[in-house]
Amino acid sequence: FLKDKGDGFYRTGNLAAAINAYTAALEADPGFVRAYANRAACHLQMQNAEGCVEDCTKALALAAEQDEDEAAREGGAVPRPKLLARRGRA
C-alpha cells in the first residue's frame, strides 16, 4: 500500500512525498527491496547522491539474500543492473 502511494507520488513528480511513502514502507518492512530501489530513484532525481548510493547498496545486499519466493511476493526480482547504474550515476 505505502509503496503504491510512493509510486503515485513519483509519477506526478512529488519526489519528497514519494521518499516519505517509501520510508514508511521500509519502517513497516525493512527488507522491502523495491522500496529501497524506488527511493534511490527519487534521491537520484533530487541530486542526493549519498541517499541514492546508500539505498542502492542496501537494495543490492538484500536482493542477494532474497530467494525466488520472496522476490515473487515483491513483484519480481529487482533489476540489479538498474540499481548498479543508478549507483554509478550518483
Secondary structure, DSSP 8 states (H G I E B T S, - for coil): -HHHHHHHHHHTT-HHHHHHHHHHHHHH-TT-HHHHHHHHHHHHHTT-HHHHHHHHHHHHHHHHH--HHHHHHTTS---HHHHHHHHHH-
